[in-house]
């Protein structure tokens, strides 16, 4: 008895799109997240507040002009 995968003549990568268009998928996902209330804070929550500070984007040139 062997556990080898079945031999498919078609490469699995061929089933993937040649390019990714995030707007086709992410717009619908984002709307579901908004509808579910994922981006709304609960002002009555007893949990402590927090924030995440993001650094500025890198320009690739460093801090020199």
mmCIF file as gemmi writes it, N, C-alpha and C atoms, coordinates in Angstrom:
data_model
loop_
_atom_site.group_PDB
_atom_site.id
_atom_site.type_symbol
_atom_site.label_atom_id
_atom_site.label_alt_id
_atom_site.label_comp_id
_atom_site.label_asym_id
_atom_site.label_entity_id
_atom_site.label_seq_id
_atom_site.pdbx_PDB_ins_code
_atom_site.Cartn_x
_atom_site.Cartn_y
_atom_site.Cartn_z
_atom_site.occupancy
_atom_site.B_iso_or_equiv
_atom_site.pdbx_formal_charge
_atom_site.auth_seq_id
_atom_site.auth_asym_id
_atom_site.pdbx_PDB_model_num
ATOM 1 N N . UNK Axp A 1 ? 0.857 -1.182 0 1 0 ? 1 A 1
ATOM 2 C CA . UNK Axp A 1 ? 0 0 0 1 0 ? 1 A 1
ATOM 3 C C . UNK Axp A 1 ? 0.892 1.231 0 1 0 ? 1 A 1
ATOM 4 N N . UNK Axp A 2 ? 0.593 2.178 -0.866 1 0 ? 2 A 1
ATOM 5 C CA . UNK Axp A 2 ? 1.375 3.409 -0.931 1 0 ? 2 A 1
ATOM 6 C C . UNK Axp A 2 ? 0.489 4.599 -0.601 1 0 ? 2 A 1
ATOM 7 N N . UNK Axp A 3 ? 1.113 5.662 -0.152 1 0 ? 3 A 1
ATOM 8 C CA . UNK Axp A 3 ? 0.358 6.867 0.18 1 0 ? 3 A 1
ATOM 9 C C . UNK Axp A 3 ? 0.628 7.985 -0.822 1 0 ? 3 A 1
ATOM 10 N N . UNK Axp A 4 ? 1.081 7.606 -1.988 1 0 ? 4 A 1
ATOM 11 C CA . UNK Axp A 4 ? 1.394 8.616 -3 1 0 ? 4 A 1
ATOM 12 C C . UNK Axp A 4 ? 0.109 9.277 -3.496 1 0 ? 4 A 1
ATOM 13 N N . UNK Axp A 5 ? 0.212 10.554 -3.8 1 0 ? 5 A 1
ATOM 14 C CA . UNK Axp A 5 ? -0.923 11.301 -4.333 1 0 ? 5 A 1
ATOM 15 C C . UNK Axp A 5 ? -1.232 10.798 -5.739 1 0 ? 5 A 1
ATOM 16 N N . UNK Axp A 6 ? -2.489 10.88 -6.149 1 0 ? 6 A 1
ATOM 17 C CA . UNK Axp A 6 ? -2.827 10.442 -7.506 1 0 ? 6 A 1
ATOM 18 C C . UNK Axp A 6 ? -2.094 11.3 -8.528 1 0 ? 6 A 1
ATOM 19 N N . UNK Axp A 7 ? -1.753 10.666 -9.628 1 0 ? 7 A 1
ATOM 20 C CA . UNK Axp A 7 ? -1.023 11.361 -10.683 1 0 ? 7 A 1
ATOM 21 C C . UNK Axp A 7 ? -2 12.176 -11.52 1 0 ? 7 A 1
ATOM 22 N N . UNK Axp A 8 ? -1.946 13.486 -11.387 1 0 ? 8 A 1
ATOM 23 C CA . UNK Axp A 8 ? -2.779 14.376 -12.201 1 0 ? 8 A 1
ATOM 24 C C . UNK Axp A 8 ? -1.899 14.98 -13.279 1 0 ? 8 A 1
ATOM 25 N N . UNK Axp A 9 ? -2.339 14.876 -14.512 1 0 ? 9 A 1
ATOM 26 C CA . UNK Axp A 9 ? -1.546 15.412 -15.604 1 0 ? 9 A 1
ATOM 27 C C . UNK Axp A 9 ? -1.562 16.938 -15.603 1 0 ? 9 A 1
ATOM 28 N N . UNK Axp A 10 ? -2.524 17.537 -14.932 1 0 ? 10 A 1
ATOM 29 C CA . UNK Axp A 10 ? -2.633 18.996 -14.881 1 0 ? 10 A 1
ATOM 30 C C . UNK Axp A 10 ? -1.943 19.525 -13.624 1 0 ? 10 A 1
ATOM 31 N N . UNK Axp A 11 ? -1.135 20.528 -13.8 1 0 ? 11 A 1
ATOM 32 C CA . UNK Axp A 11 ? -0.444 21.147 -12.68 1 0 ? 11 A 1
ATOM 33 C C . UNK Axp A 11 ? -1.447 21.959 -11.857 1 0 ? 11 A 1
ATOM 34 N N . UNK Axp A 12 ? -1.386 21.87 -10.543 1 0 ? 12 A 1
ATOM 35 C CA . UNK Axp A 12 ? -2.316 22.61 -9.695 1 0 ? 12 A 1
ATOM 36 C C . UNK Axp A 12 ? -2.163 24.117 -9.862 1 0 ? 12 A 1
ATOM 37 N N . UNK Axp A 13 ? -0.978 24.6 -10.176 1 0 ? 13 A 1
ATOM 38 C CA . UNK Axp A 13 ? -0.762 26.037 -10.366 1 0 ? 13 A 1
ATOM 39 C C . UNK Axp A 13 ? -1.55 26.552 -11.566 1 0 ? 13 A 1
ATOM 40 N N . UNK Axp A 14 ? -1.866 25.688 -12.515 1 0 ? 14 A 1
ATOM 41 C CA . UNK Axp A 14 ? -2.647 26.107 -13.676 1 0 ? 14 A 1
ATOM 42 C C . UNK Axp A 14 ? -4.071 26.502 -13.289 1 0 ? 14 A 1
ATOM 43 N N . UNK Axp A 15 ? -4.552 26.013 -12.162 1 0 ? 15 A 1
ATOM 44 C CA . UNK Axp A 15 ? -5.896 26.32 -11.717 1 0 ? 15 A 1
ATOM 45 C C . UNK Axp A 15 ? -5.988 27.71 -11.085 1 0 ? 15 A 1
ATOM 46 N N . UNK Axp A 16 ? -4.859 28.307 -10.739 1 0 ? 16 A 1
ATOM 47 C CA . UNK Axp A 16 ? -4.847 29.633 -10.129 1 0 ? 16 A 1
ATOM 48 C C . UNK Axp A 16 ? -4.889 30.708 -11.203 1 0 ? 16 A 1
ATOM 49 N N . UNK Axp A 17 ? -5.474 31.87 -10.876 1 0 ? 17 A 1
ATOM 50 C CA . UNK Axp A 17 ? -5.463 32.951 -11.859 1 0 ? 17 A 1
ATOM 51 C C . UNK Axp A 17 ? -4.046 33.448 -12.097 1 0 ? 17 A 1
ATOM 52 N N . UNK Axp A 18 ? -3.798 33.985 -13.279 1 0 ? 18 A 1
ATOM 53 C CA . UNK Axp A 18 ? -2.461 34.473 -13.619 1 0 ? 18 A 1
ATOM 54 C C . UNK Axp A 18 ? -2.111 35.736 -12.838 1 0 ? 18 A 1
ATOM 55 N N . UNK Axp A 19 ? -3.113 36.508 -12.452 1 0 ? 19 A 1
ATOM 56 C CA . UNK Axp A 19 ? -2.874 37.7 -11.637 1 0 ? 19 A 1
ATOM 57 C C . UNK Axp A 19 ? -3.969 37.803 -10.582 1 0 ? 19 A 1
ATOM 58 N N . UNK Axp A 20 ? -3.674 38.495 -9.504 1 0 ? 20 A 1
ATOM 59 C CA . UNK Axp A 20 ? -4.596 38.632 -8.386 1 0 ? 20 A 1
ATOM 60 C C . UNK Axp A 20 ? -5.248 39.995 -8.449 1 0 ? 20 A 1
ATOM 61 N N . UNK Axp A 21 ? -6.57 40.038 -8.443 1 0 ? 21 A 1
ATOM 62 C CA . UNK Axp A 21 ? -7.305 41.288 -8.404 1 0 ? 21 A 1
ATOM 63 C C . UNK Axp A 21 ? -8.009 41.351 -7.055 1 0 ? 21 A 1
ATOM 64 N N . UNK Axp A 22 ? -7.389 42.01 -6.052 1 0 ? 22 A 1
ATOM 65 C CA . UNK Axp A 22 ? -7.964 42.004 -4.71 1 0 ? 22 A 1
ATOM 66 C C . UNK Axp A 22 ? -9.342 42.654 -4.633 1 0 ? 22 A 1
ATOM 67 N N . UNK Axp A 23 ? -9.638 43.581 -5.521 1 0 ? 23 A 1
ATOM 68 C CA . UNK Axp A 23 ? -10.938 44.241 -5.491 1 0 ? 23 A 1
ATOM 69 C C . UNK Axp A 23 ? -12.097 43.289 -5.699 1 0 ? 23 A 1
ATOM 70 N N . UNK Axp A 24 ? -11.864 42.213 -6.426 1 0 ? 24 A 1
ATOM 71 C CA . UNK Axp A 24 ? -12.93 41.239 -6.677 1 0 ? 24 A 1
ATOM 72 C C . UNK Axp A 24 ? -13.33 40.486 -5.416 1 0 ? 24 A 1
ATOM 73 N N . UNK Axp A 25 ? -12.413 40.307 -4.51 1 0 ? 25 A 1
ATOM 74 C CA . UNK Axp A 25 ? -12.671 39.521 -3.306 1 0 ? 25 A 1
ATOM 75 C C . UNK Axp A 25 ? -12.782 40.411 -2.07 1 0 ? 25 A 1
ATOM 76 N N . UNK Axp A 26 ? -11.869 41.351 -1.924 1 0 ? 26 A 1
ATOM 77 C CA . UNK Axp A 26 ? -11.777 42.115 -0.689 1 0 ? 26 A 1
ATOM 78 C C . UNK Axp A 26 ? -12.916 43.101 -0.5 1 0 ? 26 A 1
ATOM 79 N N . UNK Axp A 27 ? -13.491 43.628 -1.561 1 0 ? 27 A 1
ATOM 80 C CA . UNK Axp A 27 ? -14.605 44.564 -1.411 1 0 ? 27 A 1
ATOM 81 C C . UNK Axp A 27 ? -15.789 43.878 -0.729 1 0 ? 27 A 1
ATOM 82 N N . UNK Axp A 28 ? -16.093 42.674 -1.162 1 0 ? 28 A 1
ATOM 83 C CA . UNK Axp A 28 ? -17.204 41.92 -0.557 1 0 ? 28 A 1
ATOM 84 C C . UNK Axp A 28 ? -16.883 41.552 0.891 1 0 ? 28 A 1
ATOM 85 N N . UNK Axp A 29 ? -15.658 41.145 1.142 1 0 ? 29 A 1
ATOM 86 C CA . UNK Axp A 29 ? -15.253 40.805 2.508 1 0 ? 29 A 1
ATOM 87 C C . UNK Axp A 29 ? -15.361 42.026 3.421 1 0 ? 29 A 1
ATOM 88 N N . UNK Axp A 30 ? -14.886 43.169 2.937 1 0 ? 30 A 1
ATOM 89 C CA . UNK Axp A 30 ? -14.915 44.392 3.733 1 0 ? 30 A 1
ATOM 90 C C . UNK Axp A 30 ? -16.348 44.778 4.093 1 0 ? 30 A 1
ATOM 91 N N . UNK Axp A 31 ? -17.258 44.659 3.142 1 0 ? 31 A 1
ATOM 92 C CA . UNK Axp A 31 ? -18.663 44.977 3.407 1 0 ? 31 A 1
ATOM 93 C C . UNK Axp A 31 ? -19.239 44.055 4.486 1 0 ? 31 A 1
ATOM 94 N N . UNK Axp A 32 ? -18.87 42.775 4.444 1 0 ? 32 A 1
ATOM 95 C CA . UNK Axp A 32 ? -19.334 41.844 5.49 1 0 ? 32 A 1
ATOM 96 C C . UNK Axp A 32 ? -18.777 42.242 6.849 1 0 ? 32 A 1
ATOM 97 N N . UNK Axp A 33 ? -17.515 42.675 6.892 1 0 ? 33 A 1
ATOM 98 C CA . UNK Axp A 33 ? -16.901 43.086 8.156 1 0 ? 33 A 1
ATOM 99 C C . UNK Axp A 33 ? -17.597 44.33 8.712 1 0 ? 33 A 1
ATOM 100 N N . UNK Axp A 34 ? -17.906 45.288 7.839 1 0 ? 34 A 1
ATOM 101 C CA . UNK Axp A 34 ? -18.604 46.497 8.274 1 0 ? 34 A 1
ATOM 102 C C . UNK Axp A 34 ? -19.987 46.127 8.799 1 0 ? 34 A 1
ATOM 103 N N . UNK Axp A 35 ? -20.707 45.279 8.065 1 0 ? 35 A 1
ATOM 104 C CA . UNK Axp A 35 ? -22.052 44.864 8.475 1 0 ? 35 A 1
ATOM 105 C C . UNK Axp A 35 ? -22.033 44.107 9.802 1 0 ? 35 A 1
ATOM 106 N N . UNK Axp A 36 ? -20.95 43.375 10.059 1 0 ? 36 A 1
ATOM 107 C CA . UNK Axp A 36 ? -20.835 42.61 11.299 1 0 ? 36 A 1
ATOM 108 C C . UNK Axp A 36 ? -20.407 43.489 12.474 1 0 ? 36 A 1
ATOM 109 N N . UNK Axp A 37 ? -20.025 44.746 12.202 1 0 ? 37 A 1
ATOM 110 C CA . UNK Axp A 37 ? -19.641 45.651 13.279 1 0 ? 37 A 1
ATOM 111 C C . UNK Axp A 37 ? -18.214 45.493 13.765 1 0 ? 37 A 1
ATOM 112 N N . UNK Axp A 38 ? -17.345 44.912 12.946 1 0 ? 38 A 1
ATOM 113 C CA . UNK Axp A 38 ? -15.967 44.673 13.366 1 0 ? 38 A 1
ATOM 114 C C . UNK Axp A 38 ? -15.166 45.953 13.596 1 0 ? 38 A 1
ATOM 115 N N . UNK Axp A 39 ? -15.58 47.078 13.005 1 0 ? 39 A 1
ATOM 116 C CA . UNK Axp A 39 ? -14.818 48.313 13.118 1 0 ? 39 A 1
ATOM 117 C C . UNK Axp A 39 ? -15.464 49.312 14.064 1 0 ? 39 A 1
ATOM 118 N N . UNK Axp A 40 ? -16.427 48.867 14.858 1 0 ? 40 A 1
ATOM 119 C CA . UNK Axp A 40 ? -17.148 49.748 15.763 1 0 ? 40 A 1
ATOM 120 C C . UNK Axp A 40 ? -16.741 49.455 17.2 1 0 ? 40 A 1
ATOM 121 N N . UNK Axp A 41 ? -16.341 50.496 17.896 1 0 ? 41 A 1
ATOM 122 C CA . UNK Axp A 41 ? -15.973 50.342 19.306 1 0 ? 41 A 1
ATOM 123 C C . UNK Axp A 41 ? -17.228 50.315 20.172 1 0 ? 41 A 1
ATOM 124 N N . UNK Axp A 42 ? -17.137 49.63 21.288 1 0 ? 42 A 1
ATOM 125 C CA . UNK Axp A 42 ? -18.239 49.569 22.243 1 0 ? 42 A 1
ATOM 126 C C . UNK Axp A 42 ? -17.936 50.561 23.364 1 0 ? 42 A 1
ATOM 127 N N . UNK Axp A 43 ? -18.601 51.722 23.387 1 0 ? 43 A 1
ATOM 128 C CA . UNK Axp A 43 ? -18.293 52.717 24.419 1 0 ? 43 A 1
ATOM 129 C C . UNK Axp A 43 ? -18.627 52.246 25.83 1 0 ? 43 A 1
ATOM 130 N N . UNK Axp A 44 ? -19.478 51.252 25.973 1 0 ? 44 A 1
ATOM 131 C CA . UNK Axp A 44 ? -19.844 50.75 27.295 1 0 ? 44 A 1
ATOM 132 C C . UNK Axp A 44 ? -18.962 49.603 27.772 1 0 ? 44 A 1
ATOM 133 N N . UNK Axp A 45 ? -17.959 49.242 26.984 1 0 ? 45 A 1
ATOM 134 C CA . UNK Axp A 45 ? -17.1 48.117 27.345 1 0 ? 45 A 1
ATOM 135 C C . UNK Axp A 45 ? -16.233 48.444 28.555 1 0 ? 45 A 1
ATOM 136 N N . UNK Axp A 46 ? -16.018 47.457 29.413 1 0 ? 46 A 1
ATOM 137 C CA . UNK Axp A 46 ? -15.157 47.615 30.579 1 0 ? 46 A 1
ATOM 138 C C . UNK Axp A 46 ? -13.69 47.353 30.238 1 0 ? 46 A 1
ATOM 139 N N . UNK Axp A 47 ? -13.431 46.919 29.016 1 0 ? 47 A 1
ATOM 140 C CA . UNK Axp A 47 ? -12.051 46.639 28.607 1 0 ? 47 A 1
ATOM 141 C C . UNK Axp A 47 ? -11.277 47.943 28.453 1 0 ? 47 A 1
ATOM 142 N N . UNK Axp A 48 ? -9.972 47.928 28.772 1 0 ? 48 A 1
ATOM 143 C CA . UNK Axp A 48 ? -9.18 49.154 28.602 1 0 ? 48 A 1
ATOM 144 C C . UNK Axp A 48 ? -8.973 49.478 27.124 1 0 ? 48 A 1
ATOM 145 N N . UNK Axp A 49 ? -8.907 50.764 26.81 1 0 ? 49 A 1
ATOM 146 C CA . UNK Axp A 49 ? -8.672 51.189 25.455 1 0 ? 49 A 1
ATOM 147 C C . UNK Axp A 49 ? -7.214 50.989 25.063 1 0 ? 49 A 1
ATOM 148 N N . UNK Axp A 50 ? -6.946 50.93 23.787 1 0 ? 50 A 1
ATOM 149 C CA . UNK Axp A 50 ? -5.575 50.825 23.289 1 0 ? 50 A 1
ATOM 150 C C . UNK Axp A 50 ? -5.521 51.366 21.879 1 0 ? 50 A 1
ATOM 151 N N . UNK Axp A 51 ? -4.335 51.66 21.428 1 0 ? 51 A 1
ATOM 152 C CA . UNK Axp A 51 ? -4.136 52.079 20.043 1 0 ? 51 A 1
ATOM 153 C C . UNK Axp A 51 ? -2.841 51.465 19.535 1 0 ? 51 A 1
ATOM 154 N N . UNK Axp A 52 ? -2.751 51.325 18.248 1 0 ? 52 A 1
ATOM 155 C CA . UNK Axp A 52 ? -1.559 50.782 17.611 1 0 ? 52 A 1
ATOM 156 C C . UNK Axp A 52 ? -0.968 51.894 16.756 1 0 ? 52 A 1
ATOM 157 N N . UNK Axp A 53 ? 0.249 52.284 17.06 1 0 ? 53 A 1
ATOM 158 C CA . UNK Axp A 53 ? 0.91 53.339 16.315 1 0 ? 53 A 1
ATOM 159 C C . UNK Axp A 53 ? 1.774 52.705 15.235 1 0 ? 53 A 1
ATOM 160 N N . UNK Axp A 54 ? 1.544 53.115 14.012 1 0 ? 54 A 1
ATOM 161 C CA . UNK Axp A 54 ? 2.304 52.578 12.889 1 0 ? 54 A 1
ATOM 162 C C . UNK Axp A 54 ? 3.425 53.547 12.522 1 0 ? 54 A 1
ATOM 163 N N . UNK Axp A 55 ? 4.58 53.027 12.18 1 0 ? 55 A 1
ATOM 164 C CA . UNK Axp A 55 ? 5.663 53.917 11.766 1 0 ? 55 A 1
ATOM 165 C C . UNK Axp A 55 ? 5.372 54.505 10.383 1 0 ? 55 A 1
ATOM 166 N N . UNK Axp A 56 ? 6.029 55.614 10.05 1 0 ? 56 A 1
ATOM 167 C CA . UNK Axp A 56 ? 5.818 56.179 8.711 1 0 ? 56 A 1
ATOM 168 C C . UNK Axp A 56 ? 6.352 55.224 7.648 1 0 ? 56 A 1
ATOM 169 N N . UNK Axp A 57 ? 5.84 55.305 6.432 1 0 ? 57 A 1
ATOM 170 C CA . UNK Axp A 57 ? 6.335 54.416 5.387 1 0 ? 57 A 1
ATOM 171 C C . UNK Axp A 57 ? 7.778 54.719 5.036 1 0 ? 57 A 1
ATOM 172 N N . UNK Axp A 58 ? 8.476 53.71 4.622 1 0 ? 58 A 1
ATOM 173 C CA . UNK Axp A 58 ? 9.862 53.867 4.215 1 0 ? 58 A 1
ATOM 174 C C . UNK Axp A 58 ? 9.913 54.416 2.792 1 0 ? 58 A 1
ATOM 175 N N . UNK Axp A 59 ? 10.769 55.406 2.584 1 0 ? 59 A 1
ATOM 176 C CA . UNK Axp A 59 ? 10.901 55.975 1.245 1 0 ? 59 A 1
ATOM 177 C C . UNK Axp A 59 ? 12.062 55.337 0.495 1 0 ? 59 A 1
ATOM 178 N N . UNK Axp A 60 ? 12.87 54.546 1.191 1 0 ? 60 A 1
ATOM 179 C CA . UNK Axp A 60 ? 14.001 53.902 0.56 1 0 ? 60 A 1
ATOM 180 C C . UNK Axp A 60 ? 15.227 54.786 0.489 1 0 ? 60 A 1
ATOM 181 N N . UNK Axp A 61 ? 15.098 56.038 0.918 1 0 ? 61 A 1
ATOM 182 C CA . UNK Axp A 61 ? 16.225 56.956 0.862 1 0 ? 61 A 1
ATOM 183 C C . UNK Axp A 61 ? 16.81 57.258 2.234 1 0 ? 61 A 1
ATOM 184 N N . UNK Axp A 62 ? 16.184 56.739 3.279 1 0 ? 62 A 1
ATOM 185 C CA . UNK Axp A 62 ? 16.654 57.06 4.617 1 0 ? 62 A 1
ATOM 186 C C . UNK Axp A 62 ? 16.175 58.432 5.034 1 0 ? 62 A 1
ATOM 187 N N . UNK Axp A 63 ? 16.832 59.029 6.015 1 0 ? 63 A 1
ATOM 188 C CA . UNK Axp A 63 ? 16.407 60.319 6.55 1 0 ? 63 A 1
ATOM 189 C C . UNK Axp A 63 ? 17.207 61.481 5.974 1 0 ? 63 A 1
ATOM 190 N N . UNK Axp A 64 ? 18.063 61.229 5.025 1 0 ? 64 A 1
ATOM 191 C CA . UNK Axp A 64 ? 18.862 62.3 4.462 1 0 ? 64 A 1
ATOM 192 C C . UNK Axp A 64 ? 18.172 62.924 3.269 1 0 ? 64 A 1
ATOM 193 N N . UNK Axp A 65 ? 18.5 64.15 2.981 1 0 ? 65 A 1
ATOM 194 C CA . UNK Axp A 65 ? 17.909 64.821 1.813 1 0 ? 65 A 1
ATOM 195 C C . UNK Axp A 65 ? 18.925 65.033 0.74 1 0 ? 65 A 1
